[in-house]
Amino acid sequence: MTNQYDIPAMGFGTYGRTGEAGIAAMLVALEVGYRHLDTAQDYGTETEVGETVKRSGLRRSEVFVTTKIKTGNFGKGMLVPSLRQSCDNLQVDQLDLTLIHWPSPNEEIPLEVYIEQLAEAHALGLTRLVGVSNFTIALIEQAKTVLGEVPISNNQFELNPLLQNRKLANYCLSSGISVTCYLPIARGVLGGEPVISQIADRHGATPEQVALAFEFAKGYIAIPTSGKAERIRSNFEATKLRLSSEDIVAIEGVDRGQREINPGWGPAWD
């Protein structure tokens, strides 16, 4: 399962996957079949991701690697050197996808300053694709103006059955921007939602598998994470689960707008 940018729909999030335990979890993911590792400068896991790919025995071209630029590297002349360091950490010559992790807190740094540097990183060949994370429709429109001919390939934001973010997701897909869901299984609380539990029981699946299958059915990318091998394997099984149109409609009805990640300095959400 991929999209127009050949981004594997099932990704593995690496937040919290530090040290040897983190590498072990990522190696399980790659053994199971994940081919997309999502990291960020702020996660402190770029080195582990690089080491994992090296130890896995897979070719570099077989693993899609995403990183995200932290807000502290938005200043003039800072983004490109920071991405070079990320490439060194990851032991790669080029990222598959580089995202702006958040819009600048409280607009301290003008959007043009860091988006122009993202375009520069793309022109230099440091990243094959560029995109954003936690960007609203208005911010994406601004970024498009700055990027010109360079397409925004992806917007990564919180999305799961309890926060379906339809306005933003529909805008992205209709604009040729792929959607990556973070917190795609809502931190494991979906079992408490009766509709999700009933669908899971009917399919002999877990609530988490149902959430992921729903996101894939919508055409989204999802990046669940876990440090437990059995959960890593279980989540991957969602790639084989096919929900009915009735299941999809039922899951659409559980949207509560329940946002977990909402810093005070964040954007004015759609």
C-alpha positions in Angstrom: 0.0 0.0 0.0 1.5 3.3 -1.2 0.3 6.5 -2.7 1.4 8.9 -5.5 4.7 9.6 -3.7 5.4 5.9 -3.1 5.3 6.4 0.7 4.5 3.1 2.4 1.1 3.4 4.1 2.2 1.4 7.1 5.0 3.2 8.8 6.7 2.7 12.2 6.9 5.6 14.5 10.2 5.9 16.4 9.3 8.4 19.2 10.6 6.8 22.4 12.4 4.1 20.6 15.9 5.0 22.0 19.0 2.9 22.6 19.4 -0.8 22.0 15.8 -1.5 23.0 14.6 1.0 20.4 16.8 -0.6 17.7 15.5 -4.0 18.7 11.9 -2.8 18.3 12.7 -1.3 14.9 14.4 -4.5 13.7 11.3 -6.4 14.6 9.3 -4.0 12.6 11.5 -4.4 9.5 11.5 -8.2 9.9 7.6 -8.1 10.0 7.4 -6.1 6.9 7.3 -2.4 7.8 9.3 -0.4 5.2 8.8 3.1 6.5 10.5 4.5 9.6 9.4 7.9 10.9 11.8 9.9 13.0 12.5 13.6 13.9 15.3 15.8 15.1 13.4 16.2 18.4 12.9 12.5 19.0 16.6 11.8 19.5 16.2 8.5 17.5 17.8 9.4 14.2 21.0 7.5 15.1 19.0 4.4 16.2 17.1 4.5 12.9 20.3 4.7 10.9 21.8 1.8 12.9 18.6 -0.3 12.5 18.6 0.0 8.7 22.3 -0.8 8.6 21.8 -3.9 10.8 18.7 -5.1 9.0 20.6 -6.1 5.9 18.0 -4.3 3.7 19.1 -2.0 0.9 18.8 1.7 1.6 16.3 1.9 -1.3 14.0 -0.6 0.5 13.4 1.5 3.6 11.5 4.9 3.4 12.9 7.3 6.0 11.2 10.4 7.1 12.6 13.0 9.5 11.2 16.3 10.8 13.0 19.6 11.3 12.7 20.9 14.9 11.5 24.5 15.4 14.9 25.4 17.0 16.5 24.9 13.5 14.2 27.4 11.7 16.5 30.4 12.0 18.2 31.8 8.9 21.0 29.5 7.7 20.2 26.8 10.3 17.9 24.4 8.5 20.2 23.0 5.9 23.1 22.3 8.2 20.7 20.6 10.6 19.4 18.4 7.9 23.0 17.5 6.9 23.5 16.4 10.5 20.3 14.4 10.3 21.7 12.6 7.2 24.9 11.9 9.1 22.9 10.5 12.1 20.8 8.4 9.8 23.8 7.2 7.7 22.1 8.3 4.5 23.0 10.6 1.6 19.4 11.7 1.1 16.2 11.6 3.1 13.1 10.2 1.4 10.9 12.8 3.1 11.7 15.9 5.3 8.9 17.6 7.2 8.7 20.9 9.1 7.7 19.4 12.5 5.5 22.3 13.7 4.9 25.8 12.4 7.1 28.3 14.3 5.7 28.7 17.9 3.7 31.9 18.2 5.0 32.8 14.7 8.4 33.8 16.2 10.1 33.1 12.9 8.2 34.0 9.7 7.1 31.0 7.7 8.9 32.2 4.6 12.3 32.0 6.4 12.1 28.2 7.1 10.0 27.2 4.1 12.6 28.8 1.8 15.3 26.8 3.5 13.2 23.6 3.1 13.1 24.4 -0.7 16.9 24.9 -0.6 17.4 21.5 1.1 15.3 20.0 -1.7 17.3 21.8 -4.4 20.6 20.5 -2.8 19.3 16.9 -3.0 19.3 16.4 0.8 15.7 15.2 0.6 13.7 13.6 -2.2 10.3 14.9 -0.9 9.3 17.8 1.4 6.3 18.3 3.5 4.9 19.7 6.7 3.5 18.5 10.0 0.8 20.0 12.2 0.0 22.6 9.5 -3.5 24.0 9.0 -5.0 24.7 5.6 -4.1 28.4 5.8 -0.5 27.6 6.7 -0.3 25.1 3.8 -1.5 27.7 1.4 1.2 30.1 2.6 3.8 27.4 2.3 2.7 26.5 -1.3 3.3 30.1 -2.3 6.8 30.1 -1.0 7.7 26.6 -2.4 6.5 27.4 -5.9 7.1 24.4 -8.2 8.2 22.2 -5.3 5.2 20.1 -4.2 4.1 19.6 -0.6 4.1 15.8 -0.6 2.8 15.2 2.9 1.1 16.7 6.0 1.5 14.7 9.2 -1.0 15.4 11.9 -3.0 13.8 14.7 -5.7 11.6 13.2 -7.5 8.5 14.4 -11.2 7.4 14.8 -11.7 9.8 17.8 -10.2 12.8 15.9 -10.8 12.4 12.2 -9.8 15.9 11.2 -12.0 15.6 8.1 -11.8 19.1 6.8 -8.0 19.1 6.8 -7.6 15.6 5.6 -10.0 16.1 2.7 -8.3 19.4 1.8 -4.9 17.6 1.7 -6.0 14.7 -0.4 -7.9 16.9 -2.9 -4.7 19.1 -3.1 -2.4 16.1 -3.9 -0.9 16.1 -0.4 -0.6 12.7 1.3 -1.9 12.5 4.9 0.1 10.8 7.6 -1.7 10.0 10.9 0.2 10.3 14.1 -1.4 8.8 17.2 -3.3 6.6 14.7 -4.4 4.2 17.4 -5.3 6.9 19.9 -2.8 5.7 22.6 -4.7 2.4 23.0 -8.0 3.7 24.3 -10.1 2.6 21.3 -11.2 -0.6 23.1 -13.4 1.7 25.2 -15.4 2.7 22.2 -18.3 0.2 21.7 -18.6 0.7 17.9 -14.9 0.0 17.4 -15.0 -3.0 19.8 -18.0 -4.5 18.0 -16.4 -4.2 14.6 -13.2 -5.7 16.0 -15.0 -8.6 17.4 -16.9 -9.2 14.1 -13.6 -9.3 12.2 -11.6 -11.2 14.9 -9.3 -8.2 15.1 -8.1 -5.8 17.7 -9.5 -2.3 18.0 -6.1 -1.0 17.0 -6.1 -3.0 13.8 -9.6 -1.7 13.0 -8.4 1.9 13.5 -5.4 1.4 11.2 -7.5 -0.4 8.6 -9.9 2.5 8.6 -7.1 4.9 8.0 -5.7 2.8 5.2 -9.2 2.6 3.6 -9.3 6.4 3.7 -6.0 6.5 1.7 -3.9 7.7 4.7 -0.5 6.7 6.0 -0.2 5.6 9.6 2.8 5.4 11.9 1.9 3.5 15.0 4.7 2.6 17.4 5.4 0.1 20.2 8.3 -1.3 22.1 6.6 -4.7 22.3 7.3 -7.3 19.5 3.8 -8.8 19.7 2.1 -5.4 19.4 4.4 -4.4 16.5 3.4 -7.6 14.7 -0.3 -7.2 15.6 -0.4 -3.7 14.2 1.1 -4.8 11.0 -1.7 -7.3 10.5 -4.0 -4.4 9.9 -2.6 -4.2 6.4 -4.6 -7.4 5.7 -7.9 -6.3 7.3 -10.6 -5.1 4.9 -13.5 -3.2 6.4 -16.9 -3.1 4.8 -18.5 0.2 3.7 -20.9 -0.2 6.6 -17.9 -0.5 9.0 -16.4 2.7 7.6 -19.7 4.6 8.0 -20.0 3.3 11.6 -16.4 4.4 12.5 -17.0 7.8 10.9 -19.7 8.2 13.5 -17.4 7.9 16.5 -15.5 11.1 15.8 -15.3 13.1 19.0 -12.8 15.8 18.0 -10.7 14.3 20.8 -7.3 15.9 20.4 -4.4 14.7 22.6 -1.5 16.9 21.3 -2.4 20.5 21.7 0.4 22.8 22.9 -0.6 26.4 23.8 1.8 27.7 21.2 0.4 25.5 18.4 -1.6 26.7 15.4 -5.3 27.7 15.3 -6.5 24.2 14.2 -9.0 23.8 11.4 
